[in-house]
Amino acid sequence: MSGSRRPFALRALICLKIVEEIVDNLRPWKGGKSVAAITAAVNDQLGVLLKLAPLQAKLFDRARNRAHAKKLDDALSEVETLLASAPGALAWFLFDPLPRPTLTEDGELHQVIPSIENIELTYRARADSFSAELKRLRKVCARAVDPGFGSHPNYDHAKHLCAWHALGLMRELSDRKITGTKDSAFRVVTGLLYEAVSGQPDADLKRACDSVLQDVDQRSGTD
């Protein structure tokens, strides 16, 4: 049991040290906030980041999306084929055009029978609507296969996510200037957040930081 607890305890200790370093690199703090307030804010952001990073990696996994889309498209294609070849009675009940019976005040079932023309129109509308939805789903699958949903396999979502969170911490808590230079607080805080997420200290976060700052500049230019 002690062995299973050790990795968790070690990670908690590392995160505690990382939070202390982030708090220190955010000096001077905005609004004369206390070290307790700054530490609490950093802990909150780090907690969100530790949950969000693995979820984002799964969400934007292009290879995983593509593989599943291929399977789903095959299944949808099979459904289309089976629907087109469904025998009469089954086809009728799949898109039953008759309105549901209603219960009268006397407790009897009352069935309204539309005209033959309305029955045919209702049946065709239901069948066509379902067919259109199948086609829409297959188009989505086709886009997931080519060009694909998600980012390039070499794109590190965690690095860019850490850079965005570092930017948020800098804006909210620090009076230091936000720049992408090597030893800037922004780069250092981004690196510390990434270490907490990935376990990799001293990773190169230049590209992620530059990308975030460029994105911010572009958004500012459109405001």
Secondary structure by P-SEA (a helix, b strand, c coil): ccccaaaaaaaaaaaaaaaaaaaaaaccccccccaaaaaaaaaaaaaaaaaaaaaaaaaaaaaaaaaaaaaaaaaaaaaaaaaaaccaaaaaaacccccccccccccbbbbbbccaaaaaaaaaaaaaaaaaaaaaaaaaaaaaaaccccccccccaaaaaaaaaaaaaaacccccccccccccaaaaaaaaaaaaacccccccaaaaaaaaaaaaaaaaaac
